[in-house]
Amino acid sequence: MENNITYDQAIKRVEEIVHELEQTEALSVSAYKQKAEEARQLLRFCESQLRDMENALTDINPADQHRVG
């Protein structure tokens, strides 16, 4: 996975992978595994970005901390 990827780019790539998997009938186990691993890494990155944003928002307004999560 690229180091300079954005959240939006990562989500778009996950959507592309899903589309590829849905459209490809004859995909080798190795290729399927590779695409699934790429998607998993991208989703982890996205989850991390969302957690970071949530933490930043909580830091801005600590009174809302009980509402988060």
C-alpha positions in Angstrom: 0.0 0.0 0.0 1.2 3.5 -0.8 2.4 5.7 2.0 0.8 8.8 0.6 -2.7 7.4 0.0 -5.7 9.4 1.2 -8.8 8.0 2.9 -10.8 8.7 -0.3 -8.3 7.0 -2.5 -8.2 3.9 -0.2 -12.0 3.6 -0.2 -12.1 4.0 -4.0 -9.5 1.2 -4.4 -11.5 -1.1 -2.1 -14.5 -0.4 -4.3 -12.4 -1.3 -7.4 -11.3 -4.5 -5.8 -14.8 -5.5 -4.9 -15.9 -4.8 -8.5 -13.0 -6.8 -9.9 -13.9 -9.7 -7.7 -17.5 -9.5 -8.7 -16.8 -9.3 -12.4 -14.0 -11.9 -12.6 -15.2 -15.4 -12.9 -11.9 -17.2 -13.3 -9.6 -15.8 -10.6 -6.9 -17.9 -9.2 -6.7 -18.6 -5.5 -3.4 -16.7 -5.4 -4.9 -13.6 -7.2 -8.0 -13.7 -5.0 -5.9 -13.9 -1.9 -3.7 -11.0 -3.0 -6.7 -8.8 -3.7 -8.4 -9.7 -0.4 -5.2 -8.9 1.5 -4.9 -5.5 -0.3 -8.5 -4.7 0.6 -7.9 -5.7 4.2 -4.9 -3.4 4.5 -6.8 -0.6 2.9 -9.8 -1.1 5.3 -7.4 -1.1 8.3 -5.9 2.2 7.0 -9.4 3.7 6.7 -10.4 2.6 10.1 -7.3 4.2 11.5 -8.0 7.4 9.7 -11.6 7.5 11.1 -10.3 6.8 14.6 -7.8 9.6 14.3 -10.5 12.0 13.1 -12.8 10.9 16.0 -10.0 11.6 18.5 -9.2 15.0 16.9 -12.9 15.9 17.2 -13.0 14.8 20.8 -10.0 16.9 21.5 -11.7 19.9 20.0 -14.9 19.4 22.1 -14.2 17.3 25.2 -17.8 17.8 26.3 -18.9 15.5 23.5 -16.6 12.7 24.6 -19.5 10.7 26.1 -21.3 10.8 22.8 -18.4 9.3 20.8 -18.2 5.6 20.2 
